[in-house]
């Protein structure tokens, strides 16, 4: 049976993206038979009004692009370090309350996870990672009508692409079996029930 293939978008500023990606990474670490594309998506760009300057043209003004660029460099050039770095960048923002627009914060995350921070920053300075993010963001918008994170993208049983914004309320907390079952359930709904457009609880249990 072929591996289950899907994509999932991320911006390190979003707590729901953090939760979803923790599940995806935990499942993959546990050996889930998935082929996953981790797609950067700029929430800053998603909120640019018509006539305003794109974040790609003024990246230093956006609070999320530095972390996104670092994540993309590690994803593409140091894939063996990606899972650790990816989850650590989310943790820096949401568990530790650090400002991921700051170079020293990103540098610390990279070094802590065994990545050459100077090499990553050199790639960012060359402009390549920003161009990759722009292309992948625009492809997500134009090809899949993505407007937020995390969005799961997969082909349904007829071969049509389906894209669904998902909010998972519970983190896996080290439970790899829960993570795997959670992601499989999400993708089952994405690919197996495209007629379900919205399903939302009216209140959140506490």
Phi, psi and omega in degrees: 000129182293155179296148176286127184245131176200165176241158176214132183276159178207148165219128189295349180279346187266122180294329179287327173295319177304312182297313181298316183288331173298319178295314182298312182294318179298319178296318181292323177295332180275000175097017178302140183275071181237147166248111189244132171256122179267110191253115177292140180218124184272112175295330177298314179293325181297337181255010176286124180282158179302131181093345178276165182283133176297148179296335180297333182272343177221061188299331182293340181276348182267136186280352185245349188288327180298313180296319178300317180296317178298316179299320180292320177300314181293318178304316188271327186251340180224060186301334179290343179256358191294311184303312181298314182292318181303308181291326180292326177293320174298316182296321180302319181282314193259332178265325185257349178066032181269160182268103186281007171273353185266135183301318185293330177291313178296319179301316181297317179297315181297310183296320180299331182256021171077024181252138178289101184296321180298320179293321178295315181294328177294320176297317180297317180299331180285347176090350183298311181299321178297320179295321178297315180298316179301313182296317182289322176298310183294325176295319178298319180290311186285322185269332187232003180057034179289138178230357181198184178230147354274134172249127176268135182233124180203161177273138176278187186294340179266359181091003177278141179284134177238138181231127185224125172283131188231135172242110173265132186270338186244133176280157183287333178050045175084359180270093184294326179294317176299317180299314181297313181296323181296311181294318178300321179295318178299310183293327175302317179291320180299315187267335188256349183217064182295344178286345176276107185266323181211135180213104189220127177294144182281345176213161181251119178298138178238000000 
